[in-house]
Amino acid sequence: MAKTNPGRFFEDYKVGQVIRHAVPRTVSGGERAMYHALYPARSALYSSDEFARVSGLPSAPIDDLAAFHVVFGKTVPDVSLNAVANLGYAEGRWLRPVYPCDTLRSESEVIGVKENSNGKSGVVYVRTTGLNQYDHKVMEYVRWVMVRKGDLSAPAPEAVVPNLAKVVDPKDLVVPTGLDFSNYDFELAGEPHRWGDYEVGEKIDHVDGVTIEEAEHMIATRLWQNTAKVHFDATFREDGKRLIYGGHVISMARALSFNGLANAQMIVALNGGAHANPCFAGDTVKAWSEVLDKAETGAPGVGAIRLRLVATKQGAAPFAYKGEDGRYAPEVLLDLDYWALMPI
């Protein structure tokens, strides 16, 4: 009997199937150090225990996207090992902070399948939940991924496409227990701009750019155990290139957004997202944001701001991301819609 695992193919997924992903992981302060080494992340709440304590938390949590990468990475061997591409996200919520010494694991439920017209692949929809050592949910999200078929003669399943919310309702945002921005130090945070200074429809050019290197991408995929073949194996694609892990682009763009959004401290929801075009080593990533909405929360001094974060590569026009045909411009790498918490 074969001992090795070739990974699941499209025909192996059934709606209602629940997958408990292997190898829980205990995170430490090293997770933060490595995350900050890979990306120019400077959020004060995730960098300083003292800043976090003044803000009502026991200490600085692990960066929201670092926790996301850990939870996401657990799912790859079961969900996207044989993926063509990760296509999108919806209904994501961060439900409680993750701290050093927490142990994270992941579970996914298959909520949709739809074979592509070419008969060679299909789209699989999963709802993933990240849990800590107490079985408390720390996050949840839906993603859909295009997966190759292993047996081209396998019959197409009945198509099931889930009806997903376009936006997480502000009343469903979870503000961490105790979070209080009443004594927020804007000087230490890096910028004076507060929730009331941003207007819906405002666009912000984050100015800076970072050229993606093969080595840093490989460190990121190994760190978060994202073993998808398109990221690891240069022989897997016809062009001989390793596709840059989409989460690497998300974190890079989020870190770049510090310049202009330094006080958007915590991501609490992921409304939607698309990896619009592939990213490869040598591409220079830049980013801009658009304010889509604002909402008050019940926490003292804390407001919620909904942002579109667009990552582009060299040659992109300022603030442009779709053409008249509704398709993404070829220079657009990422279109991410999220809610963040910001001092009022």
N, C-alpha and C positions, 0 to 999 in steps of 0.2 A: 504494500500500500504506500502511495506517495506520501512523504512526510512534509514536503514543501508546499507553500500556499501561493498559487498563481494570482490570487486576488479575485474578487467578484467581478463578473461581467454583467452587462445590462440584463440578460435573461435570468440572472440569479436573484433579482430583486422582486419582491412582492409587496403590494400595498398592505400595511398593517404589520409588517415585519419589524421587530425590535432587535437592535444590535447593541450588545454591551461591549464596548471597545476595550481592548487589552491594555495592560500596563499603566496603572495609576502612577502619578508623578507628584512627588513632594517638591514644592518650589522653595527657593531660598533667596537671600539677598543677592546671590550670584546671578539669578534670573534678571534682576533689575540692572545689575552692572553690565551684563552682556547685552541686554536690550538697549541700554544707553550707549554702549560701544558701537552697536550696529546702526543706530539712528541718532540724529541730533536732537533727542528728546530732552526737554527742559521744563516740563510741567512741575511747578513748585510742590504741588500736593503729592506727587509721586516721587519727588526727589528728596524731600526733607521730612524727617519724623517730627521735628518741632513745628514746621509749618502745618503739617497734618493735625497735630494736637491742638494748635490754636484754632483750627477749623473744626474741632469737635470729634476727630477720629483718634483711635488709640495710638496709631503710628501711620507711617506712609504705606499705603497699599502697594502691591505690585501693579505696574502700569496696566490700564484697562485692556489695551491691545496685546500686551504680553500674556495676560491671562487668557485672552481669546485665542492666541496662537497655540497655547498649551492644549486647550480644550479641542480646538480644530485639528491639531496634529494627531490626536488620538484616533480621529475618525478616518484618516486617510487610508490606512491599509484595508479598511472595510468598505469605504465609500468611493474613493477616487484613485485607487492604485492604478486602475486601467482607464483613467479619465483622458478624454481629449482636451477638456477645458472645464474650469469652474465657471459657471455662468452668472450667478447672481445670489443675492441675499434678501431676506425680508423678515419682519416680525422679530427682530433681535432685541433682547433686553438684558442689561447687566442687573442682576438681582441682589447681589451683595458683594462687597469688596473682597479681594483675595489678598491674604497677608503671607509673608514668609512663614514657612513651616506648615502651611495648608497643603493638603494632598488632593489633587484634582483627578477626576475620571470623567468619562463621557459615555453617553448613551444616545442612540439615534433611532427614530422611527421613520420608516419609509411611508410617505404620505402621498406620493404620486409617481407615476411612470408614463412615459410616452415615447414610443419608438419613432425614430426619424424616418423620413420618406426614403432615404437611401438604403434602409434595411441593414446598415452596418453598425449603427450605434443608436442610442436613445438617451433621453433625459430622465434622470432620477431625482426626485425631490425628497429631502429628509429634514426632519425637525430634530435638532441636536440639543441636548441638555448637558451642561457641565455641573458636576456636583463635587462638594468637598468631603472631607473625612467624616462629617456628621450627616452625610446625605442631604445636606442643604443645597438647594439649587443656587449656583452662583451666576449662571447665565443660560440663555436659550436663544436659538435662532433657527431660521429655515434657510437652507441653501439648495440650489439645484445645479447639477453637474452632468455634462455629457460624457457617457461611458460607452466604450466599445463593446460590441457583441463578441463573445467567444465562439459561438456557434451561429453562423449566418443563416442556417436553416431553421433555427428556433422560431416558433410562431410569435408574431407580435402580440403583446398582452393588450387587454382592454385599456384604452388610454384613460388615465385619471390625472387631471391637472388641478391642484388645490387652488381654492379661491383665497388669495392672501391679501391682507390689509396693505394698502399703499403707504400708510403712515401709522406709527405707534401713537395712539391717543395720549396727549399730555397727562391725562388723569391716570394713565397706566404706567407712567414713569416711576421708577423706584429710586428715591433719594436715600443714600446710606444713612442708617440710624445715627443721629447725633450731629450730622453735618450742619455747620453753622458758619456762615461767611460774615457775620456781624463785625468781627474784628480782623477782617481780611487786610493783609499788608500788600498793597498794590506795588510798592517799590520793590519789595523782595520778589514778588511774582514776575516782575519784568516789564509790565506795561500798565498805564493808567486806565485803559478802556474797560468800562463796566457794561453790564447788560443793557442799561438804558442808553448807552452811546451807539448801539447798533440799530439800524433800521431795516425792516423787511425789504428785500430787493437790493440791498447794498452788496457790492462785490469788492473783494479784497484780493489784490495781487500779493502773494507771499514772497515775491522777489527772488528768493534764493533758489539754487538748484544743486542737485547732487548727481554725479555720474555713477551709475550702478556698476559694480565690479563683480566678476564671477566668484571671487573668493568669498566676499561677504554674503552673497546669496547662498552659497553652499554651506556656510556656517549657520545661517538662519534655518535652512531646511533641515540640517542635522540637529540643531538645537531643539527644534519643535517637532522633530521626527516626522516631517512631511516627506514621506517616501514615494510620492507619486513619480512614476517613471519619467514623465516629461520634465521633471525638475532635476533628476539625478543622472539619467542615462543619455549621453549625447548621441547615441545611435538610435534612440527611440523615435526621433523625428526625421523626416526625409531631408530637412535642411541641415541636420547635424548640430543644431543649437539646443541648448538647455533653456527651457522656458523659465523665466524668473517667477518664483512663487508669488501669487497675487497678494498674499498677506505682507510680503516684503514691500510691495508698492504701497499698500495701504498705510503701513507704519511709517514709511519714508515721507509720504504726503502729509500725514498727520503731524509728524515732527516738523516739517517745513512750515506748517500752518501756524506754528508758534509766533512767527513774525506777523503780527496783526490780530492774532487770536490767543495771546498768551494766557488769558484768563478763562478760556473755555476749558476748564480744568478736567472734568470727568465725562467720558462718554457713557451715557446711560441707555441709549437705544440705537438700533440700526434699522432704519426705515426701509432701505433698499440699497442695492449696489450692483454695479456691473463692471466686470473687467472688459473694457471696451475693445482693446487691441492688445496683442502680446507685447511683452517687454523682454528685452534681451540685454545681456552684458554690453556695456558701452553706451547705452541710452542714458541721456541726462534728464532726470526727473525734476519737473517744477510743478507748482501747485497754485490754485486760486480757489477762493470760497465765495459762496453766495448765501446771504441770510434769507432763509425761506419762511421762518416763523419764530415767534417768541411766546413763552408761556410762563406764568408764575407758578411757584411750588409752595407747599406748606412749610418748607424749612426756612428758618430765619436767614435773611440776606441772600437766599439762593434763588436764581432764576434759571429757566431752561431756554436754550436757544437751538433752533433747528438749522442745520447748515448743509449745504451741498459742497462737497470737497471734490474738486476735479484735478486729477494728476495728468500731466501732459509730458511729452518728450520734445526734443529739439525740433524746431520748425513750426510749432503750434502758434496760432494767432491768439492774441490776448482775449480772454473771456469767451472764446468760441469753443463749442464742443460738439454741435450737431449741424449738419448741412440742411438744405431745404428739403431733402428727401427724408429727413428724420433720422438718418444714420449718423453714427459717431464719426467725427473726422479721424483720419488714420493716425494722427498724432496724439489722440486722446487715449490714455491708458486706463483710467479709472474714473468712475462717476459714483460717488458715495453720498448717501443721504443719512444724516444721523442727528440725534439730540445730544447736547452736552449741557453740563451745569456750569453756571457762571455767577459771580457775585453781582448783586443788584446795586 
